Structures are given as C-alpha cells and as structure tokens.
Amino acid sequence: ASDPSPRGPRTTARRLLIAVAAAQTAARSVVTPVAVAPMATPVRCGELLCQRDSYARAVSTVVVSCEPRAAAAAAAPGKGKKGKGAAVPPPPLPEWEVVLGDTVLFPEGGGQPSDAGTVGGVQCSRVDNVDGLARHVLSAPLEPGTAVDVVLDWPRREDNMAQHSAQHLLTAIALRKWGYDTTSWGLGDATSFLELGTPEFTPLMMAELEAEANEAVKAGTAVAPSWHSVADVNEGRVPGLRKSSKPLPPSVTGPVRVITYDGLDTNTCCGTHVHSTARLQAVKLLRVERAKGACRVLYVAGGRVVSLLGSTFERSALLASKMSVPQEELLERYDENARKAVEHERAAKSLAAEVVTLLGQALRCRLDNGERALHVHRPAADADFVKALAASLDEALAEAQGLLLVTAGPGAGEGTFTLA
C-alpha cells in the first residue's frame, strides 16, 4: 500500500512498532497460567518455574502430595505464663503441606523470604524448601492428582526481588571497588542491609557505592540464570564464577543455579532476580551501622525508594506546618529552638538555685524557732531540686536534731521525696 506522506514507510513502521509494544504491554497485564504437563515427580528446588522465569505469575500444575502440617512449635513446653489465671493460647489453625508438580511460588532461601499466593484458590502463606522439594503451606487440603492454578502475590515478589537483586549489585561493586566481601545480608519489611567485612565504611564510600549502583541501574545490565554441574562449580569451570575455597556440600547434587549480572557479577544463587538492573528503578543507601568488626549498609531499592521519599516528604511537611516554617528552613528553626532550650534550661537552673537559697533561709528560721519536723511540698519541682534543698539544710538539721521531708509531684501518691 502507498503512503501519501513524504516519510510514509518510516511513519508506518513506527506505527507498527507502537502497536506491537502496546499489545505486549496489554498481554503482560493479564495473568495467564503457564501450562505444565502432569508429573508424578515434582520439579526440585533450583529448577522451579519461579527460578527459571522470575516474571511468571501463574502456572497450571498438579497436586503431587498433601499432608497435615505438624504444629510442634505451637505446643513447645516451658513457654509463657504458668499457674492459675495464666492465659491459654488458642490452638493453632490446621495447615497442610502441599507438593506440586511445579510452582511460581519461591521457597524461602538465600536470605530471600518465601512468596505468598494461592494454590487452587486456597491461600498459601509460605513455601519451604524441605530436602529439595517446595512444600506449600496451605490453609485447606487439596486432593493429590488434582489440577490446580498457582497464582503469585506479585507485588510481594516484585518488592522482594528488587531488594535481593540490589544486594547482588551492591555486593559486586563493593568487592570490585574495595575488595570487601559481603558476610551476610537481610531483607526487612521496610529496609534491607548487607554486611561488609570491614570495620570502617565512610560517608564518601557510601556516596561512591550508591552512585555506581545507580549508574548500573541506568545502564540496564542484563541479568540471567544458568545451570551447571556440581563439578564445574567446585572446579571453577563456570565462566565468571570465582572458585570457592570450600566445595559445595554433599547434599547439593545439582544442577547448580548461577546468576550472572552481565559484566558485573556471577554467583550461585537460588533466589529470584530482575531481568535487567533497569527494573530496580533506583537504589538508595540510608546509613551505616557498626557490627563486630563489620559494617552494615542499610538500603532500599525499587518501589521502596519512591515509598520512602513520599513518607519522608509527608513527615517533613507536617513538621514544617507545626513549626510554622517552610520545609527548607526546618534545620535553621531546629537549631534556633535548640539554642533557646539551652538558654531556658540555664535560666531555670539559676532560678531554682535562688529558690533553694530563699526556701532554705525560711526553713532555718523555723528550726531556730523550735520546730523539729519540717515538711515542704513543691508540685513542679524535680528530683534535683529536692536533693539540693535537703543538702542545703544538712548542717542546720544536725545542729537542731530536726527532720525535713521534701516532696515533689502533681498530687497525692505521685512524685518523689527525700527525708533528711
């Protein structure tokens, strides 16, 4: 067909590309279960669909086995209050462990929490790797042999995957740039951390690590899994993978899953990862905590960066409103208020010392007039005032063989006292 415009062929091609992209986007928004053939032997952890394709959100599979879940933890002896009147905890709700032919729900491992979702419409609260099999913890039983759809809680997975992938990225940069190994890491509800094997990690290092991580995000580095034999991993025959000083444990029979961040990092890993570092959106380092000769770098990535920015801005706006200043002047107003607070505290101590002197003089006069039991109550006095007043009358009380009770507090039964 002819195109009357001067740039007809280019315009038509561009429109076709836009149409294809729109169709692909629409297709991704619909969760269509991936079909797998029924099998008596389930796919083992390391080769699950969630580990072959981290973006698969649903799968049609079959129930291989279903067993009641032991509730040993709930019945552990020696816990809680004892004796009459002690609260009796309610019995745990029944749960079942279900093994499937395959799954899009990641079993907890490598520091990454397990996924959640539904299996055959039944809620799945967690997935455990037990002897290489993914055991789904369900709130109701399913009949073995039943065909089921497994649907992933995608927002939870996307968040966990972003934090996990960011850890790999930060670990690779810290190792290449300074030679610091990551000794541990943790994925929290609000923030995550990686622990670097160094007693010192300066603010300048923090800035450099964050900048390089976000350059990698902008570069859209490809991330892909591959599978290798135990022998190849142990002997260092996997391209880009450093030979470990310790071989894999005998329980690992392979194939071994390896994750490669193109040109940045290659490591054995069972967890889910983004397909490209661009999917991380951004990485923000928050602070450093010292931990027994190491440094914990706290961070957020992906949607958590935007969420943290939003909540921080809201708190800042609320604080600025309460202090009647623009947000840009919060620090200046804080410094001003802190200076005034110091001045007020100094003035209050000076006035308190004057009151102690004057009150002490009045109490000495009462002792001179023959009183032997004195009581003073000050509703707004603090412990320092009470002690100072008692100390100022030590000699006078000793000479007159008298007693002084000083009480302070807003009302009966509250506050402090000193008997001198």
Long-range contacts (C-beta under 8 A, 24 or more apart in sequence): 31-57, 31-58, 31-151, 31-154, 32-58, 33-58, 33-59, 33-60, 33-149, 33-150, 33-151, 34-58, 34-59, 34-60, 34-104, 35-59, 35-60, 36-60, 36-61, 36-101, 36-102, 37-101, 38-62, 38-101, 38-147, 39-64, 39-101, 39-102, 40-64, 42-99, 42-100, 42-101, 42-102, 42-133, 42-134, 43-101, 43-102, 43-103, 44-132, 44-133, 45-107, 45-109, 45-129, 45-132, 45-133, 45-134, 45-270, 46-132, 46-227, 46-255, 46-256, 46-257, 46-270, 47-227, 47-255, 47-257, 48-102, 48-103, 48-104, 48-106, 48-107, 48-134, 49-102, 49-103, 49-104, 50-103, 50-104, 50-105, 50-106, 50-115, 50-152, 50-272, 51-106, 51-225, 51-257, 51-270, 51-272, 52-225, 54-157, 54-161, 54-272, 54-273, 54-274, 54-275, 55-275, 56-104, 56-152, 57-104, 57-151, 57-152, 57-154, 58-104, 58-149, 58-150, 58-151, 58-152, 59-102, 59-103, 59-104, 59-149, 59-150, 60-147, 60-148, 60-149, 60-150, 61-100, 61-101, 61-102, 61-103, 61-147, 61-148, 61-150, 62-100, 62-101, 62-145, 62-146, 62-147, 62-148, 63-98, 63-99, 63-100, 63-120, 63-142, 63-143, 63-144, 63-145, 63-146, 63-148, 64-99, 64-100, 64-101, 64-144, 65-98, 65-99, 65-144, 66-96, 66-97, 66-98, 66-99, 66-141, 66-142, 66-143, 66-144, 67-96, 67-97, 68-94, 68-95, 68-96, 68-97, 68-141, 69-94, 69-95, 69-96, 69-97, 69-137, 71-95, 93-139, 95-125, 95-137, 95-138, 95-139, 96-137, 96-138, 96-139, 96-140, 96-141, 96-142, 97-128, 97-130, 97-135, 97-136, 97-137, 97-138, 98-135, 98-136, 98-138, 98-141, 98-142, 99-133, 99-134, 99-135, 99-136, 100-134, 100-136, 100-148, 100-150, 103-127, 103-134, 103-136, 103-150, 104-150, 104-151, 104-152, 105-134, 105-136, 105-150, 105-152, 106-157, 106-160, 106-271, 106-272, 107-134, 107-135, 109-270, 109-271, 110-164, 110-269, 110-270, 110-271, 111-164, 111-167, 111-184, 111-185, 111-186, 111-187, 111-271, 112-160, 112-161, 112-164, 112-187, 112-271, 112-272, 113-160, 113-187, 115-152, 115-153, 115-156, 115-157, 115-160, 116-153, 116-156, 117-150, 117-151, 117-152, 117-153, 118-150, 118-151, 119-148, 119-150, 120-146, 120-148, 120-149, 120-150, 121-149, 124-150, 129-270, 157-272, 158-302, 158-303, 159-302, 159-303, 159-304, 160-187, 160-272, 161-271, 161-272, 161-273, 161-274, 162-274, 162-279, 162-280, 162-281, 162-301, 162-302, 162-303, 162-304, 163-187, 163-192, 163-300, 163-301, 163-302, 163-304, 164-271, 164-272, 164-273, 165-223, 165-273, 165-274, 165-277, 165-279, 165-280, 165-301, 166-192, 166-213, 166-280, 166-283, 166-299, 166-301, 166-302, 167-192, 167-194, 168-259, 168-261, 168-265, 168-267, 168-269, 168-273, 169-213, 169-216, 169-217, 169-261, 169-264, 169-265, 169-277, 169-280, 169-283, 170-194, 170-209, 170-213, 170-283, 170-297, 170-299, 171-265, 172-261, 172-264, 172-265, 173-209, 173-212, 173-213, 173-216, 173-264, 174-209, 176-264, 177-208, 177-209, 177-212, 178-205, 183-294, 190-300, 190-304, 191-286, 191-298, 191-299, 191-300, 191-304, 192-298, 192-299, 192-300, 192-301, 193-289, 193-296, 193-297, 193-298, 193-299, 194-296, 194-297, 194-299, 195-291, 195-294, 195-295, 195-296, 195-297, 196-294, 196-295, 196-296, 196-297, 197-293, 197-294, 198-294, 198-295, 199-290, 199-293, 199-294, 199-295, 200-295, 201-288, 201-295, 201-297, 206-285, 206-288, 206-297, 209-285, 209-297, 210-283, 210-284, 210-285, 213-283, 213-285, 214-282, 214-283, 216-261, 216-264, 216-277, 217-277, 217-278, 217-280, 217-281, 217-282, 217-283, 218-278, 219-277, 219-278, 220-276, 220-277, 220-278, 221-261, 221-262, 221-263, 221-264, 221-276, 221-277, 221-278, 222-261, 222-262, 222-275, 222-276, 223-259, 223-260, 223-261, 223-262, 223-273, 223-274, 223-275, 223-276, 223-277, 224-259, 224-260, 224-262, 224-275, 225-257, 225-258, 225-259, 225-260, 225-273, 226-257, 226-258, 226-260, 227-254, 227-255, 227-256, 227-257, 227-258, 228-254, 228-255, 228-256, 228-258, 229-254, 229-255, 229-256, 230-254, 230-256, 232-256, 233-258, 233-268, 238-266, 239-266, 240-265, 240-266, 241-266, 241-267, 241-268, 242-266, 281-305, 281-306, 284-308, 352-381, 352-384, 352-385, 352-388, 353-388, 355-385, 356-385, 356-388, 356-389, 356-392, 357-392, 359-389, 360-389, 360-392, 360-393, 363-393, 363-396, 363-404, 364-393, 364-396, 367-393, 367-396, 367-397, 367-400, 367-402, 368-400, 371-402, 372-400, 372-401, 372-402, 372-403, 373-402, 373-403, 373-405, 374-402, 374-403, 374-404, 374-405, 375-404, 375-405, 375-406, 375-407, 376-404, 376-405, 376-406, 376-407, 377-406, 377-407, 377-408, 378-406, 378-407, 378-408, 379-408, 379-409, 379-410, 380-408, 381-408, 382-408, 382-416, 383-408, 383-416, 386-416, 386-417, 386-418, 387-418, 389-418, 390-418, 390-420, 391-420, 393-420, 394-420
